[in-house]
Amino acid sequence: MLKRTLGVMLAGLSFTLGGAAMAADAADFPSRPLRLLVGSPPGASTDTYARIIAEPLGKVLGQNVVVENRTGASGIVATSAMLNSAADGYTLQFIYTSYTLAPSLYKDLPYDATKDVAGVSMVVTSPLTLVVGASSSLSSLDGLVQLSRKRSLNYGSAGVGSGGHLTAEMLRLATGMPAVHVPYRGAAPAAAAVAAGDVDFAFVAQVTARELMLAGKLRPLAVTSTRRTPMLPEVPTMQELGVKDYEFFNWFGVVAPARTPPAIVEKISRGIAQVLKNPEVRARLTSDGSDVVGNTPAEFNRFLQDDIRKSGELVRQIGIKQE
């Protein structure tokens, strides 16, 4: 009986000391700059949103947050790099839609997307825009569909399983238009390819396509949200154009390695929430029609788990294959 009581006391003491140690770690965190890995090249929406929050987050936390681009394999390269770093809160990743698609697309994923990564906070959701080159004769979705009856079309995206890939395949299924997928190493190169006439069209985030649209190099045809966006109020939604039940949003958020102390994850999450209340930051994030989220680690974790399941169903429905 004495041994059992002593064991319980020691276990309780260990738990208390462990909790105190984690609290102390969180109190001292951060003591050096943080890295925020991005799986897209500069200019892509993921990179843009990451940089919008990085500087103010650094001010809130008291240390710089440095954005590092680790491109390749729809974000898998960046996730692998994060997970190969110490789980101490100093290496994070800014992920987006393709993260929860990867488990359904890649048989040899080098990590468990559910168990190895901890959600910190979803930052923003954003609709995509169907664009063609400004030099193209196309000025409507119907014109694009009709052109596909005359010749084979191709479209660009940020890679297999990206939002641009999914939305184009959804359009192909809804309209019956044939189109060949041409993956690029990021949304910015895909948008540039449309502007150059290398591919016929693409679905890209407005924040990615903004400069090319303002420069008169891209022509928007439709948006994937259910309502028109403030940035492009004259551009109709896909549903307005007769594509029934068509809706798609990219989502973006911050994650950490799963073994990161919860108190540190919580501290970073609270920092992001504070940043997202900043009127200037909110204005920059929402100028393209995006919506600010800023949820808790628990809420983001639940979303990631649910979206992995839903994404698997969507991949099977569309019939996307690993390329």
C-alpha positions in Angstrom: 0.0 0.0 0.0 2.9 2.3 0.9 4.6 1.5 -2.4 1.4 2.3 -4.3 0.9 5.6 -2.5 4.5 6.5 -3.0 4.2 5.7 -6.7 1.1 7.9 -7.1 2.9 10.7 -5.3 6.0 10.4 -7.5 3.8 10.3 -10.6 2.0 13.4 -9.5 5.2 15.1 -8.7 6.6 14.2 -12.1 3.5 15.5 -13.8 3.7 18.7 -11.8 7.4 19.3 -12.5 6.8 18.5 -16.2 4.0 21.0 -16.4 6.1 23.6 -14.6 9.0 22.9 -17.0 6.7 23.4 -20.0 5.3 26.6 -18.6 8.9 27.9 -18.0 9.8 27.0 -21.6 6.8 28.9 -22.9 7.6 31.9 -20.6 11.1 32.1 -22.1 9.9 31.5 -25.7 11.1 32.8 -28.0 14.7 33.7 -27.3 15.8 33.7 -30.9 14.3 34.3 -34.4 11.6 31.8 -35.7 11.6 30.3 -39.2 8.3 30.1 -41.1 8.7 27.6 -44.0 6.6 28.1 -47.1 6.3 25.4 -49.8 5.7 27.9 -52.6 8.0 30.4 -54.4 7.9 34.1 -53.8 4.8 35.8 -55.2 2.5 32.8 -54.6 -0.5 33.3 -52.4 1.0 31.1 -49.6 4.1 33.2 -49.6 2.3 36.5 -49.8 0.0 35.7 -46.8 2.9 34.3 -44.8 4.9 37.5 -45.3 1.9 39.7 -44.4 1.7 38.1 -40.9 5.4 37.3 -40.3 6.6 40.8 -39.5 3.8 41.8 -37.1 3.9 38.3 -35.5 7.6 38.9 -34.9 6.8 42.1 -33.1 4.2 40.5 -30.9 6.5 37.6 -30.0 9.5 39.8 -29.6 11.7 38.0 -32.1 11.9 38.1 -35.9 9.9 35.6 -37.9 11.8 34.8 -41.1 10.0 33.4 -44.1 11.9 30.7 -45.9 10.8 29.3 -49.3 11.2 25.5 -49.6 9.5 24.7 -52.8 8.6 21.3 -54.3 6.0 18.5 -54.3 3.1 20.7 -53.3 4.5 21.6 -49.9 5.8 18.2 -49.0 9.4 19.4 -49.2 8.7 22.2 -46.7 6.8 19.9 -44.3 9.6 17.4 -44.3 12.1 20.1 -43.6 10.0 21.3 -40.7 9.6 17.9 -39.2 13.4 17.3 -39.5 13.9 20.3 -37.3 13.7 20.4 -33.5 10.1 20.4 -32.2 10.7 23.6 -30.1 8.5 26.1 -31.8 11.3 27.8 -33.7 10.5 26.1 -37.0 6.9 26.4 -38.3 5.3 26.0 -41.7 2.6 28.0 -43.5 0.5 25.4 -45.2 -2.5 25.6 -47.5 -5.1 23.4 -49.2 -2.6 20.9 -50.8 -1.5 19.7 -47.3 -4.7 17.8 -46.6 -4.8 16.4 -50.2 -1.3 14.9 -50.0 -2.3 11.8 -48.1 -4.7 10.8 -50.8 -2.3 11.6 -53.7 1.1 10.2 -52.5 1.5 6.6 -51.4 5.0 7.2 -49.9 4.3 10.4 -48.0 7.3 10.7 -45.6 5.2 11.7 -42.7 1.8 11.1 -41.1 -0.3 14.2 -42.0 -2.5 13.7 -39.0 -0.1 12.5 -36.3 3.2 14.3 -37.0 1.9 17.9 -37.4 0.1 20.1 -34.9 -2.2 22.9 -36.0 -1.4 26.3 -34.6 -4.0 28.5 -36.3 -5.8 28.8 -39.6 -5.2 32.3 -40.9 -7.3 33.0 -43.9 -9.6 31.4 -46.6 -9.5 32.7 -50.1 -11.4 32.1 -53.4 -9.6 31.5 -56.7 -10.0 33.3 -60.0 -10.3 31.7 -63.4 -7.9 33.7 -65.6 -6.8 33.7 -69.3 -4.0 35.7 -70.9 -4.9 39.2 -71.8 -3.8 38.6 -75.4 -6.2 35.7 -75.6 -9.4 36.1 -77.7 -11.4 34.6 -74.8 -13.6 36.9 -72.7 -16.0 34.5 -71.0 -16.3 31.0 -69.5 -18.6 30.0 -72.3 -16.0 31.0 -74.8 -13.4 28.8 -73.0 -15.8 25.8 -73.0 -16.6 26.3 -76.7 -12.9 26.6 -77.6 -12.3 23.2 -75.9 -14.7 21.6 -78.4 -12.4 22.8 -81.2 -9.0 22.0 -79.8 -7.3 20.5 -76.7 -6.8 23.0 -73.9 -4.2 23.0 -71.2 -4.1 24.6 -67.8 -1.5 25.5 -65.3 -1.5 25.0 -61.5 0.8 25.1 -58.5 1.1 21.3 -58.7 -0.7 18.1 -58.3 -3.4 18.5 -55.6 -3.1 22.2 -55.4 -6.2 24.4 -55.3 -5.7 25.4 -59.0 -5.5 21.7 -59.9 -8.7 20.8 -58.0 -10.8 23.7 -59.3 -9.8 23.1 -62.9 -10.8 19.4 -62.6 -14.1 20.4 -61.0 -14.7 22.6 -64.0 -13.8 19.8 -66.4 -16.2 17.4 -64.7 -19.0 20.0 -64.5 -18.8 21.1 -68.2 -17.3 18.1 -69.9 -14.5 20.2 -71.4 -11.3 18.3 -72.0 -8.1 19.9 -70.6 -4.6 18.8 -69.9 -2.9 19.6 -66.6 0.5 21.3 -66.6 1.9 21.5 -63.1 4.3 24.3 -62.1 6.5 24.8 -59.0 4.0 27.3 -57.5 1.0 29.5 -58.4 3.1 32.5 -59.4 4.9 30.6 -62.2 1.5 29.1 -63.3 0.0 32.6 -63.5 3.0 33.8 -65.5 2.6 30.9 -67.9 -1.0 32.0 -68.6 0.1 35.5 -69.2 2.8 34.3 -71.6 0.4 32.1 -73.5 2.2 28.9 -72.5 -1.1 27.5 -71.1 -4.7 28.4 -71.9 -6.0 29.1 -68.4 -5.5 28.7 -64.7 -7.3 29.1 -61.4 -5.2 31.3 -59.2 -5.6 33.3 -56.0 -6.3 37.0 -56.6 -3.4 37.9 -54.4 -1.1 35.9 -56.8 -2.6 37.3 -60.0 -3.1 40.9 -58.8 0.0 42.4 -60.3 -0.4 40.6 -63.7 -4.0 41.7 -63.8 -3.2 45.3 -63.0 -0.5 45.2 -65.6 -3.0 44.1 -68.2 -1.5 40.6 -68.7 -4.3 38.5 -67.3 -8.0 38.6 -67.9 -10.3 37.3 -65.1 -13.4 35.3 -66.2 -14.9 34.1 -63.0 -14.4 33.6 -59.2 -14.9 30.4 -57.3 -16.7 31.9 -54.3 -20.5 32.1 -54.0 -20.4 35.9 -54.0 -18.4 38.4 -56.0 -15.2 39.7 -54.4 -14.4 43.3 -53.5 -11.3 43.2 -55.6 -13.1 42.1 -58.8 -16.7 43.2 -58.3 -17.4 43.1 -62.0 -16.3 39.5 -62.3 -19.1 36.9 -62.0 -19.0 33.8 -59.8 -19.0 30.3 -61.4 -22.5 29.7 -60.1 -23.7 32.9 -61.8 -22.3 31.5 -65.0 -24.4 28.4 -64.7 -21.9 26.0 -63.1 -24.2 24.5 -60.5 -23.0 24.1 -56.9 -19.5 25.2 -57.9 -17.6 26.6 -54.9 -14.0 26.4 -53.7 -11.8 28.2 -51.2 -8.2 27.8 -50.5 -7.3 27.8 -46.9 -4.0 28.9 -45.3 -2.6 28.3 -41.8 0.3 27.7 -39.5 1.5 24.4 -38.2 4.3 23.0 -36.0 5.8 19.6 -35.4 3.4 17.5 -33.2 6.0 17.1 -30.4 6.2 20.9 -29.9 5.2 21.7 -26.3 1.5 22.7 -26.2 2.2 25.8 -24.2 4.5 27.1 -26.9 2.0 26.2 -29.6 -0.7 28.1 -27.7 1.6 31.1 -27.3 2.2 31.3 -31.0 -1.5 30.8 -31.7 -2.4 33.7 -29.4 0.2 35.8 -31.1 -1.3 35.1 -34.5 -4.8 35.9 -33.1 -3.5 39.3 -31.9 -1.9 40.0 -35.3 -5.2 39.2 -37.1 -7.0 41.8 -35.0 -4.7 44.5 -36.4 -6.8 46.6 -38.9 -3.9 47.1 -41.3 -3.1 43.4 -41.4 -6.8 42.5 -41.9 -7.0 45.0 -44.7 -4.1 43.5 -46.5 -5.4 40.0 -46.0 -8.9 40.7 -47.1 -8.2 43.1 -50.0 -8.6 40.3 -52.5 -11.9 38.9 -51.1 -10.3 36.6 -48.5 -11.7 36.0 -45.1 -9.7 36.2 -41.9 -10.1 33.1 -39.6 -7.7 33.0 -36.6 -8.9 29.8 -34.8 -7.4 27.9 -31.9 -4.9 24.9 -32.2 -7.7 22.5 -31.2 -10.1 23.9 -33.8 -7.4 23.9 -36.6 -6.5 20.3 -35.7 -10.1 19.2 -36.0 -10.3 21.0 -39.4 -7.2 19.3 -40.7 -8.4 15.8 -39.7 -11.9 16.5 -41.3 -10.4 18.0 -44.4 -8.0 15.0 -45.0 -11.1 12.8 -45.0 -13.1 15.1 -47.3 -10.2 15.7 -49.6 -9.8 11.9 -50.0 -13.4 11.7 -51.1 -12.9 14.6 -53.6 -9.8 13.0 -55.0 -11.6 9.7 -55.6 -14.5 11.5 -57.2 -12.4 13.6 -59.5 -10.0 10.7 -60.2 -6.8 12.7 -59.7 -3.7 10.5 -60.0 -0.3 11.2 -58.6 1.9 12.6 -61.5 
